Amino acid sequence: MEDPGTGGRALGAARLASPFASTSPVPQVDFRAQRSEHAAPLAVAFAAIIVRDLRRTWRQRGRLLSALVRPLLWLVVIGGGVEGLIGRGGQAGYRGFLAPGLLAMALLFGGMFASLSLVLDKESGVLRMLLLAPFNHAWIVLARLLSSAAVGLLQATLLLAVLAACGYLGGCDVALLAVGLVATALAAAAMGMLLAVWVRSLENFSVMVNVVIFPLFFLSGALYPVQGLPPALRWAAQLNPFSYGVDLLKHATGSLVPPFAPDFSVAGDLAVLAGFTVAATALACWRFSSRGTIAALARLVAR
């Protein structure tokens, strides 16, 4: 029979020999749970901002109506007039060529003007509450960008239904069309956010949007093929990121018959749109998160 004193001394010696030994269990930290706990409030904030902007847009029926009437007016008046001058030039004619450009117009106007909500929040004081939220200020820009893209997609979807009912989208690639709409909407929203983080008043934003939005549209290939432009204008159109969104929608809607064929490749369109969206978003986040911008916004909303 073992001596209790000997056993106790042996156990004590073993503990001294192994200083890191412990009778209590080592606590296990669930890092995935911690990440999910931090991600949940951020996801809720994202959803709240996007739903708020979509509800605001849906309640403004005049805004939705104007977003639908503007491209249809171009389709009937400009499309019919030009088609009467040059002939049909293809199975769907010039108005069939206009259809993807008008979808891109809805995305451009919808995304750019939806970014106006950030400027409105600056002046109304809503942005002050967002700045107090416990996450990086760059997430506000990302949430606004997604909400602006969602508004543009909503307006483009309404126009898409009308164009499909009129027979202008009969041979479209649905999957490529969805990718083109989303990619172009994100690029247009990134343009709008890039302007919104730089201006401080509603009047300045409206002026800048009108100065920027029409050259982007007219030099995008939405109204005429890029390859048919004079060299200087063709060079400007190739530098225009919106041209690649229009061209991607041409591929998706089956505008493949000369002289109304697309000007670039699908891979090139996607690469340019993705690169521009990432670069513009990063620049907008940097500008919005800089100390000078936050201080200026704080002074503005504190008035």
C-alpha positions as protocol buffer text, in pm:
chain_id: "A"
residue {
  index: 1
  type: MET
  ca { x: 0 y: 0 z: 0 }
}
residue {
  index: 2
  type: GLU
  ca { x: 136 y: 340 z: -106 }
}
residue {
  index: 3
  type: ASP
  ca { x: 216 y: 590 z: 169 }
}
residue {
  index: 4
  type: PRO
  ca { x: -17 y: 896 z: 136 }
}
residue {
  index: 5
  type: GLY
  ca { x: 268 y: 1125 z: 225 }
}
residue {
  index: 6
  type: THR
  ca { x: 485 y: 976 z: -46 }
}
residue {
  index: 7
  type: GLY
  ca { x: 207 y: 1014 z: -304 }
}
residue {
  index: 8
  type: GLY
  ca { x: 151 y: 1378 z: -209 }
}
residue {
  index: 9
  type: ARG
  ca { x: 523 y: 1454 z: -232 }
}
residue {
  index: 10
  type: ALA
  ca { x: 537 y: 1284 z: -575 }
}
residue {
  index: 11
  type: LEU
  ca { x: 242 y: 1491 z: -702 }
}
residue {
  index: 12
  type: GLY
  ca { x: 397 y: 1811 z: -573 }
}
residue {
  index: 13
  type: ALA
  ca { x: 727 y: 1725 z: -739 }
}
residue {
  index: 14
  type: ALA
  ca { x: 550 y: 1659 z: -1066 }
}
residue {
  index: 15
  type: ARG
  ca { x: 380 y: 2001 z: -1051 }
}
residue {
  index: 16
  type: LEU
  ca { x: 710 y: 2174 z: -978 }
}
residue {
  index: 17
  type: ALA
  ca { x: 876 y: 1987 z: -1263 }
}
residue {
  index: 18
  type: SER
  ca { x: 603 y: 2106 z: -1502 }
}
residue {
  index: 19
  type: PRO
  ca { x: 534 y: 2473 z: -1420 }
}
residue {
  index: 20
  type: PHE
  ca { x: 289 y: 2507 z: -1713 }
}
residue {
  index: 21
  type: ALA
  ca { x: 68 y: 2225 z: -1593 }
}
residue {
  index: 22
  type: SER
  ca { x: -273 y: 2327 z: -1464 }
}
residue {
  index: 23
  type: THR
  ca { x: -568 y: 2139 z: -1331 }
}
residue {
  index: 24
  type: SER
  ca { x: -818 y: 2398 z: -1470 }
}
residue {
  index: 25
  type: PRO
  ca { x: -928 y: 2360 z: -1834 }
}
residue {
  index: 26
  type: VAL
  ca { x: -786 y: 2602 z: -2094 }
}
residue {
  index: 27
  type: PRO
  ca { x: -1060 y: 2842 z: -2209 }
}
residue {
  index: 28
  type: GLN
  ca { x: -1151 y: 2806 z: -2576 }
}
residue {
  index: 29
  type: VAL
  ca { x: -1216 y: 3131 z: -2765 }
}
residue {
  index: 30
  type: ASP
  ca { x: -1460 y: 3108 z: -3053 }
}
residue {
  index: 31
  type: PHE
  ca { x: -1324 y: 3367 z: -3295 }
}
residue {
  index: 32
  type: ARG
  ca { x: -1592 y: 3284 z: -3550 }
}
residue {
  index: 33
  type: ALA
  ca { x: -1861 y: 3376 z: -3300 }
}
residue {
  index: 34
  type: GLN
  ca { x: -1686 y: 3705 z: -3226 }
}
residue {
  index: 35
  type: ARG
  ca { x: -1666 y: 3788 z: -3596 }
}
residue {
  index: 36
  type: SER
  ca { x: -2032 y: 3705 z: -3641 }
}
residue {
  index: 37
  type: GLU
  ca { x: -2124 y: 3926 z: -3345 }
}
residue {
  index: 38
  type: HIS
  ca { x: -1941 y: 4220 z: -3506 }
}
residue {
  index: 39
  type: ALA
  ca { x: -2077 y: 4144 z: -3853 }
}
residue {
  index: 40
  type: ALA
  ca { x: -2441 y: 4128 z: -3745 }
}
residue {
  index: 41
  type: PRO
  ca { x: -2479 y: 4499 z: -3651 }
}
residue {
  index: 42
  type: LEU
  ca { x: -2297 y: 4598 z: -3970 }
}
residue {
  index: 43
  type: ALA
  ca { x: -2532 y: 4387 z: -4182 }
}
residue {
  index: 44
  type: VAL
  ca { x: -2832 y: 4540 z: -4006 }
}
residue {
  index: 45
  type: ALA
  ca { x: -2697 y: 4892 z: -4073 }
}
residue {
  index: 46
  type: PHE
  ca { x: -2638 y: 4807 z: -4439 }
}
residue {
  index: 47
  type: ALA
  ca { x: -2989 y: 4671 z: -4478 }
}
residue {
  index: 48
  type: ALA
  ca { x: -3143 y: 4971 z: -4299 }
}
residue {
  index: 49
  type: ILE
  ca { x: -2969 y: 5222 z: -4528 }
}
residue {
  index: 50
  type: ILE
  ca { x: -3060 y: 5031 z: -4845 }
}
residue {
  index: 51
  type: VAL
  ca { x: -3424 y: 4974 z: -4744 }
}
residue {
  index: 52
  type: ARG
  ca { x: -3458 y: 5340 z: -4642 }
}
residue {
  index: 53
  type: ASP
  ca { x: -3341 y: 5464 z: -4982 }
}
residue {
  index: 54
  type: LEU
  ca { x: -3556 y: 5214 z: -5171 }
}
residue {
  index: 55
  type: ARG
  ca { x: -3864 y: 5314 z: -4973 }
}
residue {
  index: 56
  type: ARG
  ca { x: -3792 y: 5680 z: -5036 }
}
residue {
  index: 57
  type: THR
  ca { x: -3761 y: 5613 z: -5409 }
}
residue {
  index: 58
  type: TRP
  ca { x: -4075 y: 5400 z: -5423 }
}
residue {
  index: 59
  type: ARG
  ca { x: -4279 y: 5670 z: -5249 }
}
residue {
  index: 60
  type: GLN
  ca { x: -4162 y: 5932 z: -5498 }
}
residue {
  index: 61
  type: ARG
  ca { x: -4382 y: 5815 z: -5783 }
}
residue {
  index: 62
  type: GLY
  ca { x: -4302 y: 6122 z: -5989 }
}
residue {
  index: 63
  type: ARG
  ca { x: -3934 y: 6032 z: -5977 }
}
residue {
  index: 64
  type: LEU
  ca { x: -4006 y: 5679 z: -6095 }
}
residue {
  index: 65
  type: LEU
  ca { x: -4233 y: 5809 z: -6369 }
}
residue {
  index: 66
  type: SER
  ca { x: -3973 y: 6054 z: -6496 }
}
residue {
  index: 67
  type: ALA
  ca { x: -3709 y: 5780 z: -6489 }
}
residue {
  index: 68
  type: LEU
  ca { x: -3937 y: 5575 z: -6713 }
}
residue {
  index: 69
  type: VAL
  ca { x: -4057 y: 5854 z: -6943 }
}
residue {
  index: 70
  type: ARG
  ca { x: -3711 y: 5999 z: -7017 }
}
residue {
  index: 71
  type: PRO
  ca { x: -3567 y: 5695 z: -7197 }
}
residue {
  index: 72
  type: LEU
  ca { x: -3899 y: 5615 z: -7365 }
}
residue {
  index: 73
  type: LEU
  ca { x: -3907 y: 5969 z: -7503 }
}
residue {
  index: 74
  type: TRP
  ca { x: -3561 y: 5914 z: -7648 }
}
residue {
  index: 75
  type: LEU
  ca { x: -3676 y: 5582 z: -7792 }
}
residue {
  index: 76
  type: VAL
  ca { x: -3983 y: 5725 z: -7965 }
}
residue {
  index: 77
  type: VAL
  ca { x: -3862 y: 6071 z: -8071 }
}
residue {
  index: 78
  type: ILE
  ca { x: -3487 y: 6036 z: -8126 }
}
residue {
  index: 79
  type: GLY
  ca { x: -3504 y: 5670 z: -8227 }
}
residue {
  index: 80
  type: GLY
  ca { x: -3790 y: 5720 z: -8468 }
}
residue {
  index: 81
  type: GLY
  ca { x: -3637 y: 6032 z: -8621 }
}
residue {
  index: 82
  type: VAL
  ca { x: -3290 y: 5887 z: -8674 }
}
residue {
  index: 83
  type: GLU
  ca { x: -3430 y: 5558 z: -8802 }
}
residue {
  index: 84
  type: GLY
  ca { x: -3627 y: 5751 z: -9060 }
}
residue {
  index: 85
  type: LEU
  ca { x: -3304 y: 5910 z: -9185 }
}
residue {
  index: 86
  type: ILE
  ca { x: -3072 y: 5609 z: -9194 }
}
residue {
  index: 87
  type: GLY
  ca { x: -3317 y: 5322 z: -9238 }
}
residue {
  index: 88
  type: ARG
  ca { x: -3350 y: 5022 z: -9013 }
}
residue {
  index: 89
  type: GLY
  ca { x: -2993 y: 4899 z: -9068 }
}
residue {
  index: 90
  type: GLY
  ca { x: -3067 y: 4567 z: -8901 }
}
residue {
  index: 91
  type: GLN
  ca { x: -3340 y: 4338 z: -8781 }
}
residue {
  index: 92
  type: ALA
  ca { x: -3451 y: 4564 z: -8495 }
}
residue {
  index: 93
  type: GLY
  ca { x: -3341 y: 4891 z: -8653 }
}
residue {
  index: 94
  type: TYR
  ca { x: -3197 y: 5192 z: -8478 }
}
residue {
  index: 95
  type: ARG
  ca { x: -3450 y: 5176 z: -8197 }
}
residue {
  index: 96
  type: GLY
  ca { x: -3336 y: 4822 z: -8124 }
}
residue {
  index: 97
  type: PHE
  ca { x: -2982 y: 4958 z: -8107 }
}
residue {
  index: 98
  type: LEU
  ca { x: -3100 y: 5228 z: -7864 }
}
residue {
  index: 99
  type: ALA
  ca { x: -3256 y: 4978 z: -7621 }
}
residue {
  index: 100
  type: PRO
  ca { x: -2935 y: 4877 z: -7434 }
}
residue {
  index: 101
  type: GLY
  ca { x: -2820 y: 5238 z: -7429 }
}
residue {
  index: 102
  type: LEU
  ca { x: -3148 y: 5347 z: -7273 }
}
residue {
  index: 103
  type: LEU
  ca { x: -3117 y: 5076 z: -7008 }
}
residue {
  index: 104
  type: ALA
  ca { x: -2772 y: 5213 z: -6933 }
}
residue {
  index: 105
  type: MET
  ca { x: -2921 y: 5563 z: -6921 }
}
residue {
  index: 106
  type: ALA
  ca { x: -3168 y: 5452 z: -6653 }
}
residue {
  index: 107
  type: LEU
  ca { x: -2882 y: 5302 z: -6451 }
}
residue {
  index: 108
  type: LEU
  ca { x: -2663 y: 5610 z: -6492 }
}
residue {
  index: 109
  type: PHE
  ca { x: -2929 y: 5867 z: -6402 }
}
residue {
  index: 110
  type: GLY
  ca { x: -3075 y: 5650 z: -6127 }
}
residue {
  index: 111
  type: GLY
  ca { x: -2742 y: 5571 z: -5963 }
}
residue {
  index: 112
  type: MET
  ca { x: -2601 y: 5922 z: -5990 }
}
residue {
  index: 113
  type: PHE
  ca { x: -2908 y: 6100 z: -5857 }
}
residue {
  index: 114
  type: ALA
  ca { x: -2960 y: 5838 z: -5584 }
}
residue {
  index: 115
  type: SER
  ca { x: -2616 y: 5936 z: -5453 }
}
residue {
  index: 116
  type: LEU
  ca { x: -2775 y: 6272 z: -5384 }
}
residue {
  index: 117
  type: SER
  ca { x: -2912 y: 6119 z: -5063 }
}
residue {
  index: 118
  type: LEU
  ca { x: -2567 y: 6145 z: -4904 }
}
residue {
  index: 119
  type: VAL
  ca { x: -2561 y: 6520 z: -4970 }
}
residue {
  index: 120
  type: LEU
  ca { x: -2917 y: 6553 z: -4837 }
}
residue {
  index: 121
  type: ASP
  ca { x: -2815 y: 6369 z: -4521 }
}
residue {
  index: 122
  type: LYS
  ca { x: -2526 y: 6610 z: -4477 }
}
residue {
  index: 123
  type: GLU
  ca { x: -2761 y: 6907 z: -4478 }
}
residue {
  index: 124
  type: SER
  ca { x: -3043 y: 6747 z: -4277 }
}
residue {
  index: 125
  type: GLY
  ca { x: -2825 y: 6612 z: -3995 }
}
residue {
  index: 126
  type: VAL
  ca { x: -2895 y: 6243 z: -4055 }
}
residue {
  index: 127
  type: LEU
  ca { x: -2530 y: 6189 z: -4137 }
}
residue {
  index: 128
  type: ARG
  ca { x: -2432 y: 6298 z: -3788 }
}
residue {
  index: 129
  type: MET
  ca { x: -2611 y: 5995 z: -3643 }
}
residue {
  index: 130
  type: LEU
  ca { x: -2444 y: 5767 z: -3895 }
}
residue {
  index: 131
  type: LEU
  ca { x: -2102 y: 5904 z: -3801 }
}
residue {
  index: 132
  type: LEU
  ca { x: -2168 y: 5801 z: -3439 }
}
residue {
  index: 133
  type: ALA
  ca { x: -2221 y: 5438 z: -3539 }
}
residue {
  index: 134
  type: PRO
  ca { x: -1957 y: 5197 z: -3401 }
}
residue {
  index: 135
  type: PHE
  ca { x: -1797 y: 5102 z: -3734 }
}
residue {
  index: 136
  type: ASN
  ca { x: -1557 y: 5249 z: -3985 }
}
residue {
  index: 137
  type: HIS
  ca { x: -1691 y: 5549 z: -4175 }
}
residue {
  index: 138
  type: ALA
  ca { x: -1596 y: 5386 z: -4505 }
}
residue {
  index: 139
  type: TRP
  ca { x: -1882 y: 5140 z: -4452 }
}
residue {
  index: 140
  type: ILE
  ca { x: -2124 y: 5433 z: -4483 }
}
residue {
  index: 141
  type: VAL
  ca { x: -1993 y: 5498 z: -4834 }
}
residue {
  index: 142
  type: LEU
  ca { x: -2024 y: 5130 z: -4924 }
}
residue {
  index: 143
  type: ALA
  ca { x: -2380 y: 5113 z: -4793 }
}
residue {
  index: 144
  type: ARG
  ca { x: -2474 y: 5428 z: -4984 }
}
residue {
  index: 145
  type: LEU
  ca { x: -2314 y: 5289 z: -5297 }
}
residue {
  index: 146
  type: LEU
  ca { x: -2517 y: 4968 z: -5273 }
}
residue {
  index: 147
  type: SER
  ca { x: -2838 y: 5161 z: -5208 }
}
residue {
  index: 148
  type: SER
  ca { x: -2773 y: 5390 z: -5508 }
}
residue {
  index: 149
  type: ALA
  ca { x: -2706 y: 5087 z: -5728 }
}
residue {
  index: 150
  type: ALA
  ca { x: -3027 y: 4925 z: -5602 }
}
residue {
  index: 151
  type: VAL
  ca { x: -3227 y: 5238 z: -5692 }
}
residue {
  index: 152
  type: GLY
  ca { x: -3075 y: 5240 z: -6040 }
}
residue {
  index: 153
  type: LEU
  ca { x: -3157 y: 4872 z: -6083 }
}
residue {
  index: 154
  type: LEU
  ca { x: -3516 y: 4935 z: -5974 }
}
residue {
  index: 155
  type: GLN
  ca { x: -3561 y: 5204 z: -6238 }
}
residue {
  index: 156
  type: ALA
  ca { x: -3387 y: 4996 z: -6506 }
}
residue {
  index: 157
  type: THR
  ca { x: -3607 y: 4695 z: -6425 }
}
residue {
  index: 158
  type: LEU
  ca { x: -3921 y: 4899 z: -6487 }
}
residue {
  index: 159
  type: LEU
  ca { x: -3782 y: 5016 z: -6821 }
}
residue {
  index: 160
  type: LEU
  ca { x: -3671 y: 4662 z: -6903 }
}
residue {
  index: 161
  type: ALA
  ca { x: -4027 y: 4537 z: -6867 }
}
residue {
  index: 162
  type: VAL
  ca { x: -4154 y: 4803 z: -7109 }
}
residue {
  index: 163
  type: LEU
  ca { x: -3880 y: 4737 z: -7366 }
}
residue {
  index: 164
  type: ALA
  ca { x: -3941 y: 4362 z: -7347 }
}
residue {
  index: 165
  type: ALA
  ca { x: -4314 y: 4416 z: -7398 }
}
residue {
  index: 166
  type: CYS
  ca { x: -4237 y: 4626 z: -7707 }
}
residue {
  index: 167
  type: GLY
  ca { x: -4026 y: 4345 z: -7853 }
}
residue {
  index: 168
  type: TYR
  ca { x: -3682 y: 4509 z: -7835 }
}
residue {
  index: 169
  type: LEU
  ca { x: -3523 y: 4242 z: -7613 }
}
residue {
  index: 170
  type: GLY
  ca { x: -3639 y: 3924 z: -7780 }
}
residue {
  index: 171
  type: GLY
  ca { x: -3301 y: 3756 z: -7830 }
}
residue {
  index: 172
  type: CYS
  ca { x: -3121 y: 3865 z: -7516 }
}
residue {
  index: 173
  type: ASP
  ca { x: -2891 y: 3656 z: -7297 }
}
residue {
  index: 174
  type: VAL
  ca { x: -3066 y: 3673 z: -6960 }
}
residue {
  index: 175
  type: ALA
  ca { x: -2760 y: 3579 z: -6751 }
}
residue {
  index: 176
  type: LEU
  ca { x: -2531 y: 3825 z: -6927 }
}
residue {
  index: 177
  type: LEU
  ca { x: -2802 y: 4091 z: -6909 }
}
residue {
  index: 178
  type: ALA
  ca { x: -2826 y: 4049 z: -6531 }
}
residue {
  index: 179
  type: VAL
  ca { x: -2448 y: 4072 z: -6497 }
}
residue {
  index: 180
  type: GLY
  ca { x: -2438 y: 4378 z: -6721 }
}
residue {
  index: 181
  type: LEU
  ca { x: -2713 y: 4557 z: -6529 }
}
residue {
  index: 182
  type: VAL
  ca { x: -2548 y: 4494 z: -6192 }
}
residue {
  index: 183
  type: ALA
  ca { x: -2198 y: 4587 z: -6311 }
}
residue {
  index: 184
  type: THR
  ca { x: -2317 y: 4907 z: -6479 }
}
residue {
  index: 185
  type: ALA
  ca { x: -2532 y: 5002 z: -6179 }
}
residue {
  index: 186
  type: LEU
  ca { x: -2236 y: 4964 z: -5942 }
}
residue {
  index: 187
  type: ALA
  ca { x: -2012 y: 5170 z: -6171 }
}
residue {
  index: 188
  type: ALA
  ca { x: -2272 y: 5447 z: -6199 }
}
residue {
  index: 189
  type: ALA
  ca { x: -2325 y: 5447 z: -5821 }
}
residue {
  index: 190
  type: ALA
  ca { x: -1949 y: 5466 z: -5767 }
}
residue {
  index: 191
  type: MET
  ca { x: -1938 y: 5773 z: -5993 }
}
residue {
  index: 192
  type: GLY
  ca { x: -2215 y: 5933 z: -5792 }
}
residue {
  index: 193
  type: MET
  ca { x: -2051 y: 5859 z: -5458 }
}
residue {
  index: 194
  type: LEU
  ca { x: -1722 y: 5997 z: -5584 }
}
residue {
  index: 195
  type: LEU
  ca { x: -1898 y: 6327 z: -5650 }
}
residue {
  index: 196
  type: ALA
  ca { x: -2109 y: 6318 z: -5334 }
}
residue {
  index: 197
  type: VAL
  ca { x: -1815 y: 6288 z: -5094 }
}
residue {
  index: 198
  type: TRP
  ca { x: -1643 y: 6588 z: -5251 }
}
residue {
  index: 199
  type: VAL
  ca { x: -1926 y: 6842 z: -5259 }
}
residue {
  index: 200
  type: ARG
  ca { x: -2081 y: 7001 z: -4951 }
}
residue {
  index: 201
  type: SER
  ca { x: -2408 y: 7145 z: -5075 }
}
residue {
  index: 202
  type: LEU
  ca { x: -2704 y: 7025 z: -5277 }
}
residue {
  index: 203
  type: GLU
  ca { x: -2665 y: 7301 z: -5535 }
}
residue {
  index: 204
  type: ASN
  ca { x: -2303 y: 7214 z: -5608 }
}
residue {
  index: 205
  type: PHE
  ca { x: -2389 y: 6847 z: -5644 }
}
residue {
  index: 206
  type: SER
  ca { x: -2669 y: 6917 z: -5893 }
}
residue {
  index: 207
  type: VAL
  ca { x: -2440 y: 7134 z: -6105 }
}
residue {
  index: 208
  type: MET
  ca { x: -2160 y: 6877 z: -6102 }
}
residue {
  index: 209
  type: VAL
  ca { x: -2396 y: 6592 z: -6189 }
}
residue {
  index: 210
  type: ASN
  ca { x: -2533 y: 6780 z: -6490 }
}
residue {
  index: 211
  type: VAL
  ca { x: -2180 y: 6867 z: -6602 }
}
residue {
  index: 212
  type: VAL
  ca { x: -2062 y: 6506 z: -6568 }
}
residue {
  index: 213
  type: ILE
  ca { x: -2364 y: 6295 z: -6658 }
}
residue {
  index: 214
  type: PHE
  ca { x: -2437 y: 6422 z: -7009 }
}
residue {
  index: 215
  type: PRO
  ca { x: -2081 y: 6390 z: -7147 }
}
residue {
  index: 216
  type: LEU
  ca { x: -2069 y: 6040 z: -6998 }
}
residue {
  index: 217
  type: PHE
  ca { x: -2390 y: 5948 z: -7177 }
}
residue {
  index: 218
  type: PHE
  ca { x: -2324 y: 6114 z: -7513 }
}
residue {
  index: 219
  type: LEU
  ca { x: -1972 y: 5968 z: -7533 }
}
residue {
  index: 220
  type: SER
  ca { x: -2073 y: 5616 z: -7431 }
}
residue {
  index: 221
  type: GLY
  ca { x: -2184 y: 5464 z: -7759 }
}
residue {
  index: 222
  type: ALA
  ca { x: -2545 y: 5461 z: -7644 }
}
residue {
  index: 223
  type: LEU
  ca { x: -2662 y: 5673 z: -7939 }
}
residue {
  index: 224
  type: TYR
  ca { x: -2408 y: 5573 z: -8205 }
}
residue {
  index: 225
  type: PRO
  ca { x: -2128 y: 5317 z: -8241 }
}
residue {
  index: 226
  type: VAL
  ca { x: -1800 y: 5423 z: -8084 }
}
residue {
  index: 227
  type: GLN
  ca { x: -1595 y: 5300 z: -8380 }
}
residue {
  index: 228
  type: GLY
  ca { x: -1780 y: 5538 z: -8611 }
}
residue {
  index: 229
  type: LEU
  ca { x: -1682 y: 5850 z: -8417 }
}
residue {
  index: 230
  type: PRO
  ca { x: -1404 y: 6091 z: -8521 }
}
residue {
  index: 231
  type: PRO
  ca { x: -1063 y: 6001 z: -8372 }
}
residue {
  index: 232
  type: ALA
  ca { x: -1074 y: 6256 z: -8088 }
}
residue {
  index: 233
  type: LEU
  ca { x: -1426 y: 6160 z: -7981 }
}
residue {
  index: 234
  type: ARG
  ca { x: -1349 y: 5790 z: -8020 }
}
residue {
  index: 235
  type: TRP
  ca { x: -1048 y: 5832 z: -7790 }
}
residue {
  index: 236
  type: ALA
  ca { x: -1267 y: 6012 z: -7534 }
}
residue {
  index: 237
  type: ALA
  ca { x: -1532 y: 5739 z: -7557 }
}
residue {
  index: 238
  type: GLN
  ca { x: -1271 y: 5470 z: -7498 }
}
residue {
  index: 239
  type: LEU
  ca { x: -1161 y: 5651 z: -7181 }
}
residue {
  index: 240
  type: ASN
  ca { x: -1523 y: 5674 z: -7063 }
}
residue {
  index: 241
  type: PRO
  ca { x: -1594 y: 5383 z: -6822 }
}
residue {
  index: 242
  type: PHE
  ca { x: -1965 y: 5410 z: -6893 }
}
residue {
  index: 243
  type: SER
  ca { x: -1900 y: 5311 z: -7257 }
}
residue {
  index: 244
  type: TYR
  ca { x: -1812 y: 4962 z: -7141 }
}
residue {
  index: 245
  type: GLY
  ca { x: -2137 y: 4927 z: -6948 }
}
residue {
  index: 246
  type: VAL
  ca { x: -2334 y: 5022 z: -7258 }
}
residue {
  index: 247
  type: ASP
  ca { x: -2128 y: 4783 z: -7469 }
}
residue {
  index: 248
  type: LEU
  ca { x: -2184 y: 4497 z: -7223 }
}
residue {
  index: 249
  type: LEU
  ca { x: -2559 y: 4552 z: -7245 }
}
residue {
  index: 250
  type: LYS
  ca { x: -2532 y: 4547 z: -7625 }
}
residue {
  index: 251
  type: HIS
  ca { x: -2374 y: 4203 z: -7604 }
}
residue {
  index: 252
  type: ALA
  ca { x: -2651 y: 4089 z: -7368 }
}
residue {
  index: 253
  type: THR
  ca { x: -2940 y: 4220 z: -7580 }
}
residue {
  index: 254
  type: GLY
  ca { x: -2813 y: 4066 z: -7904 }
}
residue {
  index: 255
  type: SER
  ca { x: -2710 y: 4387 z: -8083 }
}
residue {
  index: 256
  type: LEU
  ca { x: -2457 y: 4195 z: -8292 }
}
residue {
  index: 257
  type: VAL
  ca { x: -2553 y: 4300 z: -8646 }
}
residue {
  index: 258
  type: PRO
  ca { x: -2338 y: 4567 z: -8819 }
}
residue {
  index: 259
  type: PRO
  ca { x: -2343 y: 4861 z: -8816 }
}
residue {
  index: 260
  type: PHE
  ca { x: -2488 y: 4834 z: -8465 }
}
residue {
  index: 261
  type: ALA
  ca { x: -2251 y: 4566 z: -8332 }
}
residue {
  index: 262
  type: PRO
  ca { x: -2069 y: 4608 z: -7996 }
}
residue {
  index: 263
  type: ASP
  ca { x: -1737 y: 4790 z: -7997 }
}
residue {
  index: 264
  type: PHE
  ca { x: -1545 y: 4590 z: -7733 }
}
residue {
  index: 265
  type: SER
  ca { x: -1526 y: 4237 z: -7595 }
}
residue {
  index: 266
  type: VAL
  ca { x: -1728 y: 4106 z: -7301 }
}
residue {
  index: 267
  type: ALA
  ca { x: -1412 y: 4033 z: -7100 }
}
residue {
  index: 268
  type: GLY
  ca { x: -1280 y: 4384 z: -7164 }
}
residue {
  index: 269
  type: ASP
  ca { x: -1612 y: 4540 z: -7062 }
}
residue {
  index: 270
  type: LEU
  ca { x: -1620 y: 4347 z: -6735 }
}
residue {
  index: 271
  type: ALA
  ca { x: -1255 y: 4422 z: -6656 }
}
residue {
  index: 272
  type: VAL
  ca { x: -1293 y: 4797 z: -6709 }
}
residue {
  index: 273
  type: LEU
  ca { x: -1619 y: 4818 z: -6512 }
}
residue {
  index: 274
  type: ALA
  ca { x: -1477 y: 4617 z: -6221 }
}
residue {
  index: 275
  type: GLY
  ca { x: -1153 y: 4815 z: -6215 }
}
residue {
  index: 276
  type: PHE
  ca { x: -1328 y: 5151 z: -6226 }
}
residue {
  index: 277
  type: THR
  ca { x: -1581 y: 5054 z: -5958 }
}
residue {
  index: 278
  type: VAL
  ca { x: -1310 y: 4935 z: -5720 }
}
residue {
  index: 279
  type: ALA
  ca { x: -1089 y: 5240 z: -5782 }
}
residue {
  index: 280
  type: ALA
  ca { x: -1373 y: 5494 z: -5751 }
}
residue {
  index: 281
  type: THR
  ca { x: -1509 y: 5325 z: -5438 }
}
residue {
  index: 282
  type: ALA
  ca { x: -1167 y: 5316 z: -5274 }
}
residue {
  index: 283
  type: LEU
  ca { x: -1110 y: 5684 z: -5352 }
}
residue {
  index: 284
  type: ALA
  ca { x: -1455 y: 5779 z: -5221 }
}
residue {
  index: 285
  type: CYS
  ca { x: -1399 y: 5580 z: -4900 }
}
residue {
  index: 286
  type: TRP
  ca { x: -1059 y: 5741 z: -4849 }
}
residue {
  index: 287
  type: ARG
  ca { x: -1200 y: 6089 z: -4904 }
}
residue {
  index: 288
  type: PHE
  ca { x: -1497 y: 6034 z: -4675 }
}
residue {
  index: 289
  type: SER
  ca { x: -1288 y: 5875 z: -4399 }
}
residue {
  index: 290
  type: SER
  ca { x: -1018 y: 6143 z: -4400 }
}
residue {
  index: 291
  type: ARG
  ca { x: -1004 y: 6360 z: -4093 }
}
residue {
  index: 292
  type: GLY
  ca { x: -1061 y: 6680 z: -4284 }
}
residue {
  index: 293
  type: THR
  ca { x: -1379 y: 6551 z: -4443 }
}
residue {
  index: 294
  type: ILE
  ca { x: -1522 y: 6418 z: -4117 }
}
residue {
  index: 295
  type: ALA
  ca { x: -1441 y: 6743 z: -3939 }
}
residue {
  index: 296
  type: ALA
  ca { x: -1606 y: 6946 z: -4215 }
}
residue {
  index: 297
  type: LEU
  ca { x: -1916 y: 6726 z: -4203 }
}
residue {
  index: 298
  type: ALA
  ca { x: -1930 y: 6754 z: -3826 }
}
residue {
  index: 299
  type: ARG
  ca { x: -1921 y: 7134 z: -3849 }
}
residue {
  index: 300
  type: LEU
  ca { x: -2185 y: 7130 z: -4120 }
}
residue {
  index: 301
  type: VAL
  ca { x: -2436 y: 6910 z: -3939 }
}
residue {
  index: 302
  type: ALA
  ca { x: -2376 y: 7092 z: -3609 }
}
residue {
  index: 303
  type: ARG
  ca { x: -2510 y: 7419 z: -3748 }
}
